[in-house]
Amino acid sequence: MDSFLEEEEEELVAAAAAKSFAAQKTSALLPALHLPFLPPHYYQPVSWHEHKSDFRKSKEACLRYIQDAMLRQQWKRAAEFLTYYIEALEKDFSRESVGPSEMIWRMGAEILWHHSDSNVKEFNSFIEQMKTTGLKRYLKICLEHTFYLLCNGLVDEAYQVLSLAESWRFGDQTAIQDKEKKLITAYRGLLDYYRWCKQKNILLEHGQDGFEDLAVEQEMHDCFRKAAVSLQEIIKIPGVWDLFVKCYVDLLEFYGDYSEAHQVLNEYAYNSKFPANPNAHVYLYQFLKRHGESKKSLISALKILHDIVPSHELMIDFNTMLQKSKKRKKRQLGLEVIFAALDYAGWKENLKAWSCLARQMKQIVISEKHLDWIKQEWSSRKDWWPAFHFSRYLAKRNWQDNESLSYEKAVVAGILLGKDCKYFKHVSRQGCKAQVKRFRMLKRFVSKHSSVCLRISGLADSSVQPC
């Protein structure tokens, strides 16, 4: 099958190249990177009618070969076919208006990014041609050009590209162009923020004496004004603007405008016009914590985060705050939060999470108050948690990898499944053999409260077997 495809590919290239060389005009769309791909003896003249009938078929096949080469990361081969494809479009005898599509721009940019012989000059040459011939996509192409330059450390060149794009006009200003213009302005604002950070670091490194350098300080304030104006415009539009919001809030905090920063983060997190975004609540929580806001405000921010992403790493902080509350509902919510987090595979070996759960469950068992909280959480998990968390295999692995983790999990396993649970039995036996005092105490604790454990697990009045 592969040999057949290779033959078909070779025949297609030969025919296509011959047709392409029938026209003498050099393509204006050729990328700067042009690799010869056929020896001269393949070039045979063909009739105009044959070219016209075969053009569409050859073009579609060529596209397939380009895509295949890209998927196989054969960048030189992809460049050869793309070069022919662009030539063929330019020399199409049908005289139909065929402009360079977005596909050529995106494939060409990807190939030049990975091609071993490519460099910044080659990429710039190609992208400038794409800007000239793809006017309706000019702003998008400018953004991609900017990202390429930034990836190569050319910040000043990227800033220049964005500045020129801001002043670009093409026909009537459509709604789409207006949105793209705002995005261009926002990214230029990010680069102003980057410049502001550089100047700020220079001044801070020099200490108090550094602020006597008025030129540096003035440039820093100029960058601040430009960045602030650009960034505050984009974050008014409903969307996900994490990076822009973080940079704008950093600017405001540095100059002591905490109320404005708080308002921006509140709007970003709670405005119903914006899409649900976990990071918005993370940024708000972090801001409130930095500025010593009340626990009520912190809990409020994390409650919404819990509803959106119950497996977020901040759920440890959330659980800790809830457990310290004097209100029963909040302590119950804390138990719910940590159970929900441990439903996810990424938390299976999280020592802090298991410690939080073990500590709260021990308190409940000792007091014999609110056993229904544990039963409520366990009822929906008793069918799958034993295999997920408390198998004999995991008991062996956890004991070998992390003794503290195995202890905390054994506490939970012993309470939920009783002293006959395979996980509890293996870990407690290994702990006692190693003469670790806390494992002997754990074994006594579970034995002492076995009746309570049975009530929680439901084994006292059920035929369900322990793990």
C-alpha angles and dihedrals in degrees: 000000000000092000090051091052091048091053091047090048092050092049092048092050092048094050094042094048092050091052092046093052091050087082116067099202113105113233116254088205098060112128114237088248106075119168121190109235108177136047116242096253089072093065108100125163116248133190123263091240092052091050092049094050095046099040098089093046093048092047094053092047091048090054090053091053092049091052092046092051092049092050089051090046090238093148099171092052090046090051091053093053093043090052090054092044092056091045091051093051091051093047097044106143092205087081090218115150104259115171126190106275129220086253092066091048095049096042092045093049092049093048094048091048092058102030112114093221095047125106140171093276092053092048093047091051093051096044093049089055089050091052092052096048099035102054095158089057096039096116094047090050090050090054092051090047089052093051091049092052092047091051087056093049095251098136097157092050090049090051090052092051091052093046091053091046091054091061095044119117131186121178119305114357102252126198090251092052090048092055092047090049091054089051090051089050091048093053090047085053089055090055089049087053089051090052090047090054091052093051092044091053091050091054094044092049090055092051120209092337090059092068089066088071095092095180093059092042092049092050089049092053091046090054089048093054094047093046094046093051093048097044098046090056097056096046091058089067114084108254146088107297102157099149094044093048093049092051094047092049090049090055092049094047093050091056092044098250094139096153092056091046091050091049092050092051093045091052092048093050103038108028105113091212090068120079118255105275124178092199091061090063092043091055091047092049092048091049093049091048092049091054097044098248121174123282088242090063092045093050091048091054094047094045091066091044089053091052091052101037113013090178096058115131091238089069087089089061090044093052092047093053093046093050091055092055120106091217117097094216092057093048089050090049088052090058090048091050096053094044090051092050092052090055087079125082092227089066098048093104099030104131095194092054094050090046091053092049094045093049095050094044092050090052091052094047094048093049093037086217123130095011085149089068090063093041090052093054094041096050093072094043106040092092096057112015094075091062093035098050112005109047122134089245091057090046091058094044096045091049092052095044105036124006093189092053092049090051094053092046091048090055090055094042092050093051096044100039105019133237093304093065110122093227093050094044095050096045096043091048092051091046093052091047089053087051093236107164098213092058091055088049090049091053091051091046094055092044092049093051097036093123091054091047090052091052091052095046093044091231092124091071102018140075092224111129121225121250 
